[in-house]
Amino acid sequence: MSIRNAYSLKPDVMDAVNELKEKFAGFDGKLLLYFASSKYNPETLSAKMSEVFPGTVSMGCTTSGEIIDGMPLLDNSIVAMMFSDKIIADLSIQVINNIDNEKCDLEEKFKGFEDHFKTSMTELDVDKYVGIILIDGLRNSEERLMENVCNHTNVVFIGGSAGDDLQFKETRVFANGKSYTNAAVMALLKPSVKFSFLKTQSFKETGKCLTATKVVEAAREVVEFDGKPAVGAYLEAIEASREEADKLFMKHPVGLMFEGEPFVRSLRTFNGDSIAFFCNIIEG
């Protein structure tokens, strides 16, 4: 077996990581990718993961709910995926610091990738390399950081934002025994096998269109849709009252349509007549 999944619901971080160790027993891992509830002490968790799986590169982040095959959505758990060298021939991990600053050290980290693989990031074969990136989810920096990544390489980086069980206080990313905030962890992988990208879709288009005509980009807030107060325009589109709308955010997000596919932009909360989102929506 080249990939193995495991999870633990044990509340104590030591017990949880030891249970993962038991479930991964006999598996020679090259990379350990894990996602954990923010209830676990982040420093202890990352250090323990590195200690229990020596010789295996590890990376992960905190979450708001955990997902693993064959199980319903989990809470207060750790889920993990282990890859062997039959899947990954080589890899390098870099941690980008101060991601809320436009002058973060991304270029320095890409230089680390280039030194490891002995190839310029602009010359890497996109059919032979792939990247993973996990980002502190409370810095409102994902779009800017990903634009910067795309300006430096054609290699596709997939990933997501760290959560903190919807507390909106502090999210963490993990790499090789350490825990970071205001940071992103990147892995550049050279798989041993061919790979492709699979995108699933849980939503369909309603045919109704909202255009953001007034936004506060820094706050990820839409003030107006189609010249009307954003909340009122949204409620009219989904035919719901304000009292019931916050229960419908998950069922009725908005999305950018591209080549017939919706790319979801999730609502976070109503701020008066404006709507705060989990991601950036630009005017127009």
ChimeraX attribute file (.defattr): number of C-alpha atoms within 10 A of each C-alpha:
attribute: neighborCount
match mode: 1-to-1
recipient: residues
	/A:1	9
	/A:2	14
	/A:3	16
	/A:4	15
	/A:5	17
	/A:6	18
	/A:7	23
	/A:8	21
	/A:9	16
	/A:10	15
	/A:11	14
	/A:12	14
	/A:13	22
	/A:14	15
	/A:15	13
	/A:16	19
	/A:17	22
	/A:18	17
	/A:19	17
	/A:20	20
	/A:21	16
	/A:22	10
	/A:23	15
	/A:24	18
	/A:25	9
	/A:26	8
	/A:27	15
	/A:28	18
	/A:29	24
	/A:30	21
	/A:31	24
	/A:32	23
	/A:33	18
	/A:34	22
	/A:35	24
	/A:36	29
	/A:37	26
	/A:38	24
	/A:39	16
	/A:40	19
	/A:41	12
	/A:42	23
	/A:43	14
	/A:44	14
	/A:45	22
	/A:46	26
	/A:47	16
	/A:48	18
	/A:49	27
	/A:50	19
	/A:51	14
	/A:52	14
	/A:53	20
	/A:54	11
	/A:55	13
	/A:56	19
	/A:57	22
	/A:58	24
	/A:59	28
	/A:60	24
	/A:61	30
	/A:62	29
	/A:63	26
	/A:64	19
	/A:65	20
	/A:66	22
	/A:67	18
	/A:68	15
	/A:69	9
	/A:70	6
	/A:71	9
	/A:72	9
	/A:73	10
	/A:74	17
	/A:75	16
	/A:76	18
	/A:77	22
	/A:78	29
	/A:79	23
	/A:80	21
	/A:81	17
	/A:82	22
	/A:83	21
	/A:84	19
	/A:85	16
	/A:86	15
	/A:87	21
	/A:88	17
	/A:89	13
	/A:90	16
	/A:91	19
	/A:92	17
	/A:93	21
	/A:94	19
	/A:95	20
	/A:96	20
	/A:97	18
	/A:98	17
	/A:99	22
	/A:100	17
	/A:101	13
	/A:102	12
	/A:103	10
	/A:104	15
	/A:105	14
	/A:106	22
	/A:107	14
	/A:108	12
	/A:109	17
	/A:110	20
	/A:111	16
	/A:112	15
	/A:113	22
	/A:114	17
	/A:115	12
	/A:116	14
	/A:117	17
	/A:118	11
	/A:119	13
	/A:120	14
	/A:121	16
	/A:122	14
	/A:123	11
	/A:124	17
	/A:125	14
	/A:126	14
	/A:127	13
	/A:128	14
	/A:129	20
	/A:130	21
	/A:131	18
	/A:132	17
	/A:133	21
	/A:134	25
	/A:135	33
	/A:136	27
	/A:137	27
	/A:138	20
	/A:139	17
	/A:140	20
	/A:141	23
	/A:142	21
	/A:143	12
	/A:144	14
	/A:145	20
	/A:146	15
	/A:147	10
	/A:148	14
	/A:149	17
	/A:150	13
	/A:151	10
	/A:152	15
	/A:153	17
	/A:154	16
	/A:155	20
	/A:156	15
	/A:157	20
	/A:158	14
	/A:159	12
	/A:160	15
	/A:161	22
	/A:162	26
	/A:163	26
	/A:164	22
	/A:165	20
	/A:166	12
	/A:167	10
	/A:168	10
	/A:169	9
	/A:170	18
	/A:171	29
	/A:172	28
	/A:173	30
	/A:174	29
	/A:175	25
	/A:176	21
	/A:177	18
	/A:178	18
	/A:179	21
	/A:180	21
	/A:181	19
	/A:182	20
	/A:183	24
	/A:184	29
	/A:185	23
	/A:186	25
	/A:187	23
	/A:188	22
	/A:189	22
	/A:190	20
	/A:191	18
	/A:192	15
	/A:193	11
	/A:194	9
	/A:195	12
	/A:196	6
	/A:197	6
	/A:198	5
	/A:199	4
	/A:200	5
	/A:201	9
	/A:202	7
	/A:203	15
	/A:204	11
	/A:205	13
	/A:206	10
	/A:207	6
	/A:208	8
	/A:209	15
	/A:210	16
	/A:211	15
	/A:212	19
	/A:213	17
	/A:214	20
	/A:215	22
	/A:216	15
	/A:217	14
	/A:218	11
	/A:219	14
	/A:220	19
	/A:221	26
	/A:222	27
	/A:223	22
	/A:224	23
	/A:225	23
	/A:226	14
	/A:227	12
	/A:228	15
	/A:229	18
	/A:230	28
	/A:231	23
	/A:232	17
	/A:233	18
	/A:234	22
	/A:235	14
	/A:236	12
	/A:237	15
	/A:238	15
	/A:239	10
	/A:240	14
	/A:241	11
	/A:242	14
	/A:243	7
	/A:244	10
	/A:245	19
	/A:246	15
	/A:247	10
	/A:248	12
	/A:249	14
	/A:250	12
	/A:251	12
	/A:252	19
	/A:253	17
	/A:254	22
	/A:255	18
	/A:256	14
	/A:257	12
	/A:258	8
	/A:259	5
	/A:260	9
	/A:261	13
	/A:262	16
	/A:263	14
	/A:264	16
	/A:265	15
	/A:266	18
	/A:267	20
	/A:268	17
	/A:269	16
	/A:270	17
	/A:271	13
	/A:272	11
	/A:273	14
	/A:274	20
	/A:275	22
	/A:276	23
	/A:277	19
	/A:278	17
	/A:279	20
	/A:280	22
	/A:281	21
	/A:282	16
	/A:283	15
	/A:284	11
